[in-house]
Amino acid sequence: MKGVVLAGGTGSRLFPLTKITNKHLLPIYDKPMIYYPIQALVDAGIRDILIVTGGKNAGDFLRLLANGKHFGLTHIDYTYQEGEGGIADALALAEHFADGHKICVILGDNIIEGSIREAVDDFRKQPCGAKILLKEVPDAERFGVAEIAGDRIINIEEKPKRPKSNYAVTGIYMYDDSVFAKVRTLVPSGRGELEITDVNNAYIREGTMSFAYLEGWWTDAGTFDSLLRAGNLVAQSAKGRTAEGGA
C-alpha cells in the first residue's frame, strides 16, 4: 500500500501565521506539523509516500523533508495542487503515483496519539472498496459525521446542524484504485470544491465501505484553537513518555 499526505491549501484560517509559510510547516510542539502524518504512515508500515502540496512555499517541503531520511525512507514523492479545489481535487493528483495500488490518505493537519497500523493491515486484506477511521467527538457538527446502522455506515453528512451520531470522520482514508474514477464523477459543492465526503458516500452506496474506531486522541490543527490544542496534546504525551521512561 502507498501513502498520500494532503498538504495543500492556503491556510487562510491561520492568517497571518500562514502569510509567509504553508500551514503544514508550522510547529506542533517540537516538530513541524507535516512530520506527524508522515510518521503515522511510516509507523503503519508504509514506505512509499507522496506529499501533495501547494501555495507559494511548496519548495520549503523539499528543503525540510528532502528524501525522507529522517523517517528512514529512501525517497519521498511530491506533486503540486494549483488553487484550492478541495480534498478530492488534491487526491486526484495522486493517480499516477498510486499506479493501481491501494492508498492510505491522511490530511496534513491531522495529529493522532495512537497507531493506524491495525486498520491499514486490515485494509490490505480487504478485497476492494474503502475504509475510514471514526472518532467520537463532542462537537460533531464541525466535521463529516457518520450515520451508523449495526456494523455499517449508511451515510456521511458534512458539517450537519443536527448530527445523527457523535462519530466524526477523521482525515484518514483508505481507498482502492477505483477512487480516481469516483473523483472524476464529482461536481463542485456549494463551496466550489470537490468534497471527499462525496467520494466516501459513493463507496457507501456501492456497499464496499468499512470502518474502524481510532484509538487515542485525535485533532486537526487548522484553526488557532486546534493548533494550540494539538501542541498541548503532543506536549502532554511527550512528557508522559519521559516520565514513564524515568520511572
N, C-alpha and C positions, 0 to 999 in steps of 0.2 A: 504494500500500500504506500501511496505517496502522500505528502503533506503540503497543504497550502495555507499560508498566513496572509490574511487580507489586511493590508496596512495603508490603504489609500485615503481619499477624502481630504478635506481642508481643515478639519478640526475646529470649525467655526465656534463651537460651544466653549472652547477653551481659549479663545482670543482674549488678551494679547499674547498668551504663552506660546501660541502657535504662529505668531506673526513671522518668526524667523526660523522656525523648525517644524518638522512633522510631529503631529501628536504622539505617534508611536515611538518617538525618540526621547520623550520626556521621562524624567526619572520616576520610578516607583521604588521608594526606599533606596536601596543601594545598587539598582540596576536599571538600564533603560527599559521602558515598557515592552519593547519588541522581544526582549530576552525571554520573557515568561511564556508566551505562546510557543516560541521555538523550543524551549526546554520541555514543555508539555508533550510536544510531538516526539522529540528525541527520547524522552523517558518512556514513551509508548512503543518504542522500537522502530520508529520511522526515521529513515536516514536520507531520503530523497525529498528535499523541501524547496518550495517556490515561495518567494516573497512578492506579493502584488502591492506595489506602492504607487504614489502619485504626487501631485503638487510640485512646488518649486525646490524642494530639498531632497528629492529622491536619491541623488548621488551620495547623500550622507549615510544611507543604509549600507552602501558598498564600502564606504570608509570605515564604518563601525563593525560590520559583520564579516567583511571580506569573504573568504571561502568557508566560514563556519568552523574554523579551527577551535575556537573557544568551546564549541559544543561537541567536539570530537568528530566533526564532519569533514569530508574531503572537498565538498563543494556545496554552494547554495545557488539556486537559480533565481533570477529576478525578471520581472516584467512590469510594465508601466500602464496605469489606468489614467486616461485623459478625462478630466472633469469629474463630476460626481454622479455617476449613473446608477448608484446603488450597489448593494452587496452582490446581487445576482449578476449584475453587469461586470463587476470585478472578477467574479468566479469564472465567467465565460472566457476570460483571458488565459485560464489555466488549461484549456482543452488540449493544446499541443503538448504541454508538459505532461498531462495525465496519460496521454497516449494509450487509452484503453484500460488503464489500471483503475482500481478503486482509489478514492482520495478521502483524506480526513482534512476538513477545512476548519480553521479556527480564526475568529476575529482577533485582530492585533491588539485590541484593548481589553481582552478577556484575561482575567487573572484568577487562577484556581489554586486551592490548597492541596487537593488530592491528585490522584493519578487517573488518566483515561485509558490506561493500558488494557484493562479487562474489557472495556467497551470496544476498543479497537480490535482486540483479539477475537471477540465475538463477531464483529462485523466482517472480519476476514473470512469467517466460516459461513456467513450469511450468503445464500446463493446469488441474490440480486437485491436491488432496492436501495434503501437509505436507513440511517439510524441517527437519532438525535438524542442529546442529553438534556434532561429536565432538572430543574431545581425549584423547590418550594420557597416562595418569597412572600414578604408581607405587602409588597406593592406591585402586584402582578400587572396592573393596568399600564405600567411603563414598558412592558415587553410584549413579545408574541406569547400567547397563552394557549396551552394545550387543553383541549377538551377530551377527557379520557373516559372510555367505557370498558370496564374489565381490564384486559391486558392489551387494549388497542387505543391508539389515538384516532379520534374520528374527525377532528378538525383543529386547525390552529387559527386563532384570531389575533390580528396585530393591534396592540395597544387598545384593548376593549375598555369601554367605560364601565361595563359590568362583567368582569371576568367570570368564566364558567368554571374555573379552578384557580388554585394558587400556584400552579406549576408553570414557571416561565421556561421558555425555550432558550437555553444558553447559546452562546455564539460558537458552538462546536457541532459540526455536522459531518456525517459520513455518507458518501454517495458512490453508486456505481457509475459506469461511463454513460448511462442514459441521461445523466443530469444536464449535459450540454444541449441535447436535443430539447429537453424541457425548457431550458432557459430561452432558447430561440423562439418558443411559442408565447413568451410573456409579452404583455403590453405594459407600458409605464403606468404606475399608480397615480393617485392624485398628487403625490409629491414629485412626480416626474421621474421616478426611479423604478428599476426592475427589482421587485421585492423577493427576498429569499423565502418569505412565508408562502408566496405563491408556488415556488418550487417545491417546498415541503408538502403543501396541500395536494400537489399533483401526484406525489408518491403515495399520499394517504388514499386518494381516490383510486389509485392503482392497486392498493392493498399490499404494498411492499415496504411500508414504513414500520420500523421497530424503534424502541426507545429504551433508555436506562436512566436511572437517577444518579446525578452527580454527587459524589461523596465530598464532605468538607465544605468550606465556604467558597463562594464564587462572587465575583463582582466585575462589572465593566469599569472603565476608567475614562469615560468620555465627557464627563462634566466635572466642574470644580469639586463638588461634593463627593462624587465617586472616585475621583483621582486621589483625594485625601483619604477616603475610606480604604482604597486599595493599598496605599502606602502604609497605613496603620495596621492593616491586617497582615501584610507581609512582614512588617517590623515585629509584630507580636509573635508570629510564627518563628521568625529567626531567633528571637530572644528565648522563646520556649525551647527550641532545639539546643541552643547554647547552654541553657540551664540544665537540660537533661544530660548533655554531654559532660557537664562538670559535676554532676551528682555522683 
